Amino acid sequence: MSDEAAVEGTISRRSLLKSGAVLGIAAPALPAILKGTKAPAPKVRRRASVGKGGVLRLGTSDNFTSFSPWQDDQGNYALFNNLYGQPLRDTNQVNADKPLPWLAESFQVAPNARSVTVKLRPGITFHSGYPLDAEALIANWKAISNPALSNYAGNWVPFIGEAQRIDHLTARLNFKAPTAPALVIELHARMSLVSPPLLAKGPKAMLTEADGTGAFKLTHYQPNVLAVLSRNPKFFLNPLPYLDEIQLRYYSDPNAMVAALESGELDFAYDVPAQSIAGLKGRFSIQGGPASICDCVLANCQPGHPFANLQARHALQHLINRSRYNQVALFGTGTPTETFAPPGSLAWRPGLAKTFPYDPELAKSMFKSLGLLGTSQPIQILQLTGILPQLGLNASLLAQEMEAVGMNAQLVPADIGVWIDKFKGSQAGDFDLMTSSDGTVNRYPILQTAGNTGSKVASNPLWAGGTPPSNYINAINKATFAVTPAQQQHWCQAFETIQQNESFDIAVAYQRTQYAFSKKLTGFMDGRDDWLILDHMRYA
């Protein structure tokens, strides 16, 4: 799955965070949907005490670039999940691990796992009035699996085949091979649908336009300043939404966003910096999402770089003081880790814990045997500046740890544009180490594993020679096409074990997404990870 900025060379947090961060991760069990159970439209009854109306002023520090829900979605769920809808929905459900039919009236994965048949709800239209029908669903299947249009394409390409219209509201997607039903379900729970007329305009149109079926519709947009979403009177879940309007205000500096919240300019702040949480408690309602992002260290494995040697990468694992990073950079809001699979995940096994415990003396001995102490040529650590300051601090702490054992470390400050150039652009590979964030293999490891399909086809400095080893590729393929839960668990654990052992992407600590909002707001629902839904929110 691609992590490049997708539109006109612009850069956003989506460009910085890697594919798994976008996807979120779990292992859904949905026997009713797999059997094709027809589900009635969810009914929402509004009590007499529920207020309706008003404007919600929401702040985000993301560097927004596009209204495409398939490209610039990291950090913008608060916006996209109110503009668009999905065939299945796992947010605002009683059990987020079991997505329910949403825009789909029924959803059936074939017993042989070679196709899925989707019947859409009747009477639903996009905000423009264009009908949501079988042809619209097929157009979206084609678009979301097109690498030129979608960062999700890497998940779909390995299995997507021909789509066929069954009737006006029913379409079937055939697969190239039997495919993990859990993956098919999760992808459709994430598949925000865009109107065919907007798709036909090309990706540039979504720089400023949106046309979905969600609770709110885009009525005004001032780039990097303000997006106004007005209530959709035709939303199929009457009486939702409760609010009349959402004003999404953009801040290049997360501290400025927090200041606006404290001054009363905002009602809601999305993705609040960890250092601000303690000062906001008591005066504002604080909601923490589940762990969804893992801060990490990326090692360049290309020949000629100091960490091309696997033992050097293992030594680096022992040198990283994860607990210190959690306290200093995340202010204790995170969880130190050596792996991207938290306990309880399908990809977790106890042997993944304490594989590389903090041991600077052992690391020093290993680096000495490799001739990496006191070198005349400094080991360069690319240090991100500006956006996501904890990643810059991660680089600084890493340099201190390296210098403490006698290594020659050099910080190379860079803004996000240079960061992307070094990692994925014309200067790809021009770094030794860099700090980043990656997705956790949390509750949806099938999707996380399949999401790494992109690393099989793109040249990447994280792999010696630009390509990963065959066992890594094999684990991705096996997980994608695993039909039984036992097969899925086996190959997700195998994938996580290989990734940890190769140490090209070193997990440091999980981050929790934090929201802060005024106490007069009620109805906040955080379905899972940071899929923030606002259609239930109201003023008390």
C-alpha distance (Angstrom), angle and dihedral (degrees) to the residues before:
residue distance angle dihedral
M1 . . .
S2 3.75 . .
D3 3.79 122.8 .
E4 3.80 98.1 -171.7
A5 3.76 122.1 119.9
A6 3.75 100.0 -100.2
V7 3.77 109.0 -156.1
E8 3.77 127.5 63.9
G9 3.79 94.8 -34.0
T10 3.80 93.0 -67.5
I11 3.77 119.7 148.5
S12 3.79 130.4 -139.2
R13 3.78 139.2 158.4
R14 3.82 85.8 -85.3
S15 3.78 87.2 65.9
L16 3.77 91.0 52.7
L17 3.77 101.7 45.2
K18 3.75 116.0 67.1
S19 3.77 129.9 -120.4
G20 3.76 99.8 -86.3
A21 3.79 90.6 54.5
V22 3.74 89.1 62.5
L23 3.75 93.9 47.5
G24 3.77 102.8 49.8
I25 3.92 102.7 -155.4
A26 3.90 141.1 -127.6
A27 3.75 143.2 138.7
P28 3.80 108.1 -106.1
A29 3.76 123.1 -159.4
L30 3.78 113.2 -158.7
P31 3.81 111.2 160.9
A32 3.80 94.0 159.8
I33 3.78 92.7 55.2
L34 3.80 92.6 42.2
K35 3.80 88.3 56.4
G36 3.77 91.3 50.6
T37 3.79 97.4 -108.8
K38 3.77 111.5 -179.7
A39 3.78 110.7 -128.6
P40 3.81 122.9 -160.3
A41 3.77 119.3 -128.4
P42 3.82 108.8 -81.4
K43 3.79 110.8 -102.6
V44 3.78 120.1 -136.2
R45 3.78 116.7 -165.1
R46 3.78 116.8 -164.0
R47 3.78 115.1 -145.4
A48 3.78 116.9 -136.9
S49 3.79 88.7 -112.0
V50 3.81 93.3 58.5
G51 3.76 109.9 105.4
K52 3.78 121.0 -141.7
G53 3.77 131.7 -157.8
G54 3.78 137.2 29.0
V55 3.79 136.5 110.1
L56 3.81 124.0 -82.3
R57 3.80 114.9 -150.7
L58 3.79 106.9 -155.4
G59 3.80 126.0 -177.1
T60 3.79 129.1 -154.2
S61 3.80 130.2 175.9
D62 3.78 94.2 -153.6
N63 3.80 117.9 124.3
F64 3.81 96.3 -122.4
T65 3.81 119.5 -152.8
S66 3.82 111.3 161.1
F67 3.80 145.5 13.1
S68 3.79 90.3 -134.6
P69 3.83 105.8 121.2
W70 3.80 89.1 -154.4
Q71 3.78 98.9 56.0
D72 3.79 117.4 27.0
D73 3.78 100.0 30.4
Q74 3.81 101.7 118.7
G75 3.78 107.1 106.7
N76 3.81 92.4 5.3
Y77 3.80 103.0 82.3
A78 3.80 89.0 113.0
L79 3.79 86.6 64.3
F80 3.80 105.1 33.4
N81 3.80 98.3 45.6
N82 3.78 89.1 58.9
L83 3.80 95.8 45.6
Y84 3.79 98.5 45.9
G85 3.78 140.4 36.5
Q86 3.80 134.1 -148.3
P87 3.83 133.5 -141.9
L88 3.81 87.3 -116.4
R89 3.78 126.7 24.8
D90 3.78 128.2 -155.9
T91 3.79 97.9 173.7
N92 3.80 122.9 92.3
Q93 3.80 88.4 15.6
V94 3.79 126.0 129.0
N95 3.80 89.4 -117.4
A96 3.80 112.1 27.2
D97 3.81 90.4 -165.9
K98 3.81 90.0 65.9
P99 3.81 108.5 57.7
L100 3.80 115.5 -155.3
P101 3.80 130.1 -143.5
W102 3.78 107.2 -85.0
L103 3.79 116.4 160.0
A104 3.79 83.9 4.4
E105 3.80 117.0 77.0
S106 3.80 90.0 -162.3
F107 3.80 134.6 5.4
Q108 3.80 122.8 -165.2
V109 3.79 128.6 -178.1
A110 3.81 107.8 -160.1
P111 3.85 117.1 -110.8
N112 3.81 89.1 -114.7
A113 3.84 90.2 51.4
R114 3.80 90.9 -126.9
S115 3.82 99.2 116.0
V116 3.78 145.5 13.2
T117 3.80 125.6 -141.2
V118 3.80 117.7 -154.3
K119 3.79 125.2 -168.7
L120 3.79 113.5 -166.4
R121 3.79 126.3 -142.9
P122 3.79 112.5 -99.8
G123 3.78 122.6 -114.5
I124 3.81 99.4 26.4
T125 3.79 118.8 135.3
F126 3.77 135.3 -179.2
H127 3.79 117.2 -109.3
S128 3.80 89.1 -95.1
G129 3.82 90.5 57.2
Y130 3.81 94.5 -106.7
P131 3.84 109.6 142.0
L132 3.79 122.8 -109.4
D133 3.80 100.8 -131.5
A134 3.80 140.6 141.1
E135 3.80 92.7 -77.0
A136 3.80 90.8 52.8
L137 3.80 91.2 51.1
I138 3.80 91.5 49.6
A139 3.82 90.7 49.3
N140 3.80 88.9 53.8
W141 3.82 93.1 48.6
K142 3.79 88.7 54.8
A143 3.79 94.4 45.8
I144 3.81 98.7 45.7
S145 3.83 90.6 51.6
N146 3.82 92.8 50.5
P147 3.85 109.9 100.8
A148 3.80 90.1 -151.8
L149 3.80 90.5 60.3
S150 3.78 106.4 26.9
N151 3.79 140.2 49.7
Y152 3.80 86.1 -159.8
A153 3.80 92.5 62.5
G154 3.81 92.3 97.3
N155 3.81 88.9 65.5
W156 3.79 95.2 49.6
V157 3.82 104.5 38.2
P158 3.85 97.1 71.3
F159 3.80 93.0 62.3
I160 3.81 112.3 12.1
G161 3.80 115.1 115.7
E162 3.79 135.7 162.4
A163 3.80 121.8 -26.0
Q164 3.78 122.4 -147.2
R165 3.79 135.6 -167.6
I166 3.81 112.8 -122.7
D167 3.79 97.3 178.1
H168 3.81 139.1 -32.8
L169 3.82 93.9 -63.2
T170 3.83 102.4 20.7
A171 3.80 130.3 79.4
R172 3.78 134.4 169.3
L173 3.79 126.9 -146.6
N174 3.79 114.9 -156.1
F175 3.80 121.2 -152.5
K176 3.78 129.6 -138.8
A177 3.81 89.5 -131.3
P178 3.82 138.3 -3.6
T179 3.79 104.4 -64.0
A180 3.80 132.7 -161.1
P181 3.83 106.0 -88.9
A182 3.81 89.1 -147.3
L183 3.81 89.2 60.0
V184 3.82 92.7 47.9
I185 3.81 91.4 50.1
E186 3.79 95.0 47.0
L187 3.79 93.8 47.5
H188 3.79 90.9 53.7
A189 3.80 90.7 48.5
R190 3.82 86.3 57.2
M191 3.81 96.8 39.6
S192 3.80 104.3 108.8
L193 3.81 108.0 -164.6
V194 3.82 121.5 -131.7
S195 3.81 124.6 -165.3
P196 3.83 114.7 -98.4
P197 3.83 92.7 -127.5
L198 3.80 90.0 58.7
L199 3.81 91.5 45.2
A200 3.80 89.1 51.9
K201 3.81 90.3 59.2
G202 3.81 90.6 64.7
P203 3.82 131.9 -120.3
K204 3.81 94.6 -63.1
A205 3.80 90.0 66.9
M206 3.81 91.1 64.4
L207 3.77 90.4 60.4
T208 3.80 86.1 83.4
E209 3.82 107.5 5.2
A210 3.82 137.0 69.9
D211 3.81 131.4 -179.1
G212 3.78 117.5 177.9
T213 3.80 140.2 134.8
G214 3.81 98.1 -109.7
A215 3.78 133.5 127.9
F216 3.82 91.5 -93.4
K217 3.80 133.1 38.6
L218 3.80 129.3 -149.8
T219 3.81 110.9 -105.9
H220 3.81 103.1 160.7
Y221 3.78 136.8 16.7
Q222 3.80 130.6 -176.4
P223 3.82 107.4 -178.2
N224 3.80 114.0 -108.0
V225 3.82 90.5 -9.5
L226 3.80 113.6 65.0
A227 3.81 143.4 -6.8
V228 3.81 118.1 -169.7
L229 3.80 119.4 -155.5
S230 3.82 117.9 -169.4
R231 3.79 127.3 -159.4
N232 3.82 114.5 -86.1
P233 3.83 104.8 -132.4
K234 3.82 89.8 -165.0
F235 3.81 95.7 54.7
F236 3.80 105.6 139.5
L237 3.83 94.1 -131.4
N238 3.80 101.6 70.4
P239 3.06 127.2 -140.0
L240 3.82 90.7 25.2
P241 2.93 133.0 130.5
Y242 3.79 102.7 51.4
L243 3.81 97.3 -168.9
D244 3.80 122.3 76.3
E245 3.78 95.7 -148.5
I246 3.79 144.8 5.8
Q247 3.79 119.9 -152.4
L248 3.79 108.6 -160.9
R249 3.80 108.5 -161.1
Y250 3.80 121.5 -165.4
Y251 3.82 125.1 -141.0
S252 3.79 124.6 -172.4
D253 3.80 88.9 -159.6
P254 3.84 117.8 53.2
N255 3.82 89.5 -154.7
A256 3.80 89.6 58.8
M257 3.81 88.3 52.1
V258 3.81 90.8 53.3
A259 3.83 90.2 48.2
A260 3.82 89.7 52.8
L261 3.79 89.8 52.0
E262 3.79 91.8 50.6
S263 3.82 92.6 47.9
G264 3.80 92.7 51.5
E265 3.81 96.2 -109.9
L266 3.83 89.0 117.4
D267 3.78 132.9 42.2
F268 3.79 95.2 -165.3
A269 3.81 134.9 26.2
Y270 3.78 119.7 -159.8
D271 3.82 122.1 -149.2
V272 3.81 97.2 3.3
P273 3.85 115.5 -157.6
A274 3.80 112.9 -101.3
Q275 3.81 92.5 -122.4
S276 3.82 90.8 60.2
I277 3.81 98.9 52.8
A278 3.80 98.4 83.3
G279 3.82 92.8 50.5
L280 3.81 92.7 50.5
K281 3.78 97.3 49.2
G282 3.77 114.4 107.4
R283 3.78 93.9 22.5
F284 3.79 97.6 56.2
S285 3.78 136.8 28.8
I286 3.81 110.0 -103.3
Q287 3.79 121.3 -156.8
G288 3.80 120.8 -173.9
G289 3.77 119.8 -160.0
P290 3.81 123.4 -146.0
A291 3.81 118.1 -83.2
S292 3.79 106.0 -74.5
I293 3.80 107.6 150.2
C294 3.79 127.8 54.1
D295 3.79 120.2 -159.8
C296 3.77 110.1 -138.1
V297 3.80 148.0 170.2
L298 3.80 119.3 -116.9
A299 3.79 118.5 -149.5
N300 3.80 122.6 -157.2
C301 3.81 107.1 -128.6
Q302 3.79 97.1 -173.9
P303 3.84 116.8 124.7
G304 3.80 112.8 -89.5
H305 3.79 94.9 33.6
P306 3.82 119.6 108.3
F307 3.81 94.0 -119.5
A308 3.79 96.8 50.4
N309 3.81 83.7 99.3
L310 3.82 111.9 83.9
Q311 3.82 92.0 -143.2
A312 3.79 90.0 56.5
R313 3.80 89.3 55.2
H314 3.80 90.5 48.4
A315 3.81 89.8 50.6
L316 3.81 89.1 52.0
Q317 3.80 89.0 54.2
H318 3.82 89.4 58.4
L319 3.82 92.0 46.5
I320 3.81 98.2 56.7
N321 3.81 113.5 98.0
R322 3.80 98.4 -150.0
S323 3.81 96.2 176.0
R324 3.79 91.2 53.7
Y325 3.80 90.9 50.2
N326 3.80 91.5 50.8
Q327 3.81 92.0 52.3
V328 3.82 98.7 40.0
A329 3.81 102.2 36.9
L330 3.81 103.8 23.8
F331 3.82 96.1 33.1
G332 3.78 90.7 -129.2
T333 3.80 93.9 -58.7
G334 3.81 93.8 113.0
T335 3.79 136.4 62.9
P336 3.83 122.4 -119.7
T337 3.80 112.0 -124.2
E338 3.79 144.3 170.0
T339 3.79 94.7 -158.0
F340 3.79 140.5 44.9
A341 3.83 91.9 -129.6
P342 3.83 112.3 82.3
P343 3.82 119.7 -150.0
G344 3.79 109.1 -82.3
S345 3.79 94.3 34.6
L346 3.79 119.2 122.8
A347 3.81 86.8 -119.5
W348 3.80 93.7 52.8
R349 3.79 126.4 104.3
P350 3.82 125.2 166.7
G351 3.80 92.3 -116.2
L352 3.81 89.5 70.4
A353 3.80 91.4 68.9
K354 3.80 120.8 87.9
T355 3.78 92.9 4.3
F356 3.80 89.3 136.2
P357 3.84 107.3 21.8
Y358 3.79 118.8 -171.4
D359 3.81 106.0 -85.4
P360 3.82 114.0 149.8
E361 3.82 93.3 179.6
L362 3.80 91.6 55.5
A363 3.79 89.6 46.0
K364 3.81 90.6 50.4
S365 3.80 91.3 51.4
M366 3.81 91.7 49.5
F367 3.81 93.3 47.4
K368 3.81 90.3 48.0
S369 3.80 91.9 54.1
L370 3.80 88.5 51.5
G371 3.83 93.3 50.3
L372 3.81 93.7 -116.3
L373 3.82 98.8 126.7
G374 3.81 119.0 98.7
T375 3.80 95.6 -2.7
S376 3.79 117.5 172.8
Q377 3.79 90.9 -135.3
P378 3.81 108.6 71.0
I379 3.78 121.1 -128.5
Q380 3.79 103.9 -121.8
I381 3.81 121.4 -138.9
L382 3.79 114.6 -166.8
Q383 3.81 106.6 -135.7
L384 3.79 117.4 -157.5
T385 3.81 113.6 -138.5
G386 3.80 128.8 -162.1
I387 3.81 110.2 7.1
L388 3.84 116.7 61.3
P389 3.83 97.0 9.4
Q390 3.82 93.1 -167.7
L391 3.81 88.6 70.4
G392 3.79 90.4 56.2
L393 3.79 88.9 50.2
N394 3.79 89.7 49.1
A395 3.81 88.7 58.5
S396 3.82 91.4 48.0
L397 3.82 93.2 50.8
L398 3.80 90.8 46.7
A399 3.81 91.0 53.0
Q400 3.81 90.1 51.0
E401 3.80 91.7 51.3
M402 3.80 91.6 49.3
E403 3.80 93.5 48.4
A404 3.82 91.1 48.2
V405 3.82 90.2 64.4
G406 3.81 94.2 44.4
M407 3.80 102.8 -92.3
N408 3.80 122.7 141.2
A409 3.81 102.8 -122.4
Q410 3.79 125.1 176.5
L411 3.80 125.9 -169.5
V412 3.81 115.3 -141.3
P413 3.84 108.6 -163.9
A414 3.80 114.2 -148.3
D415 3.79 137.3 167.6
I416 3.78 119.8 -125.5
G417 3.81 94.0 -91.3
V418 3.80 91.9 57.5
W419 3.81 89.9 41.7
I420 3.81 90.7 58.3
D421 3.81 92.0 45.1
K422 3.78 91.5 53.3
F423 3.78 94.0 46.9
K424 3.80 105.5 35.0
G425 3.78 109.5 0.4
S426 3.78 137.6 73.5
Q427 3.79 92.5 -53.2
A428 3.82 94.8 47.8
G429 3.77 110.4 162.5
D430 3.81 95.7 22.3
F431 3.82 94.9 129.6
D432 3.81 138.8 65.6
L433 3.80 99.9 -147.8
M434 3.78 133.7 0.5
T435 3.80 135.4 175.8
S436 3.78 122.7 -124.8
S437 3.80 143.9 144.4
D438 3.79 127.1 -102.4
G439 3.78 135.3 -173.5
T440 3.78 119.8 -92.4
V441 3.78 121.0 -123.3
N442 3.78 87.7 -124.8
R443 3.78 121.3 144.6
Y444 3.80 98.1 -25.1
P445 3.84 106.5 50.5
I446 3.81 93.2 152.7
L447 3.78 89.6 63.6
Q448 3.81 92.9 42.1
T449 3.78 91.9 52.0
A450 3.80 94.3 45.3
G451 3.80 88.5 46.4
N452 3.79 89.0 67.0
T453 3.80 89.4 66.2
G454 3.79 87.5 102.5
S455 3.79 91.0 67.5
K456 3.79 88.6 65.7
V457 3.78 94.9 62.7
A458 3.81 107.4 31.4
S459 3.79 126.1 73.9
N460 3.78 105.9 -111.9
P461 3.82 129.9 -177.4
L462 3.81 89.4 -144.8
W463 3.79 89.1 76.1
A464 3.79 125.6 59.2
G465 3.79 105.7 -111.8
G466 3.80 90.2 11.6
T467 3.81 97.0 -83.7
P468 3.81 131.6 87.6
P469 3.81 123.2 -119.0
S470 3.79 119.6 -86.3
N471 3.81 94.5 -109.3
Y472 3.81 89.6 58.7
I473 3.80 92.0 51.0
N474 3.79 90.7 44.9
A475 3.83 92.1 53.6
I476 3.82 90.4 51.7
N477 3.80 92.4 50.1
K478 3.80 94.0 45.2
A479 3.80 93.4 49.8
T480 3.81 92.0 47.5
F481 3.78 92.3 54.5
A482 3.82 98.7 34.0
V483 3.80 109.1 125.2
T484 3.81 103.1 -177.3
P485 3.83 125.1 61.6
A486 3.83 90.4 -122.3
Q487 3.81 91.2 55.7
Q488 3.78 91.0 46.6
Q489 3.80 92.3 51.7
H490 3.80 93.4 46.5
W491 3.79 95.5 51.7
C492 3.80 95.8 40.9
Q493 3.81 89.2 53.6
A494 3.80 89.9 46.2
F495 3.80 90.8 51.3
E496 3.81 92.8 49.5
T497 3.81 91.8 47.2
I498 3.81 92.0 51.8
Q499 3.80 92.7 47.1
Q500 3.80 91.9 50.0
N501 3.80 94.1 46.5
E502 3.79 94.1 48.0
S503 3.84 88.5 52.8
F504 3.78 94.7 -159.8
D505 3.80 88.3 127.8
I506 3.81 109.5 36.5
A507 3.81 117.8 -162.2
V508 3.80 114.9 -137.8
A509 3.83 110.4 167.2
Y510 3.79 139.9 -21.4
Q511 3.78 119.2 -115.8
R512 3.78 125.5 -146.8
T513 3.78 119.2 -142.4
Q514 3.80 108.2 -123.2
Y515 3.80 128.5 -156.9
A516 3.80 127.3 -171.1
F517 3.79 124.7 -166.8
S518 3.79 140.6 165.3
K519 3.79 115.6 -87.9
K520 3.80 92.1 -120.6
L521 3.81 88.7 71.0
T522 3.80 118.1 86.7
G523 3.79 136.8 172.8
F524 3.78 97.8 57.7
M525 3.80 109.8 163.5
D526 3.79 122.9 -173.1
G527 3.79 104.2 -170.7
R528 3.78 96.5 -172.7
D529 3.76 138.1 -36.9
D530 3.81 107.1 -9.6
W531 3.79 98.6 -38.9
L532 3.79 91.8 136.9
I533 3.82 114.1 -163.4
L534 3.80 120.2 -168.6
D535 3.79 103.0 178.6
H536 3.83 91.7 97.4
M537 3.80 95.9 48.1
R538 3.80 122.0 110.4
Y539 3.77 141.5 158.5
A540 3.80 113.3 -95.3
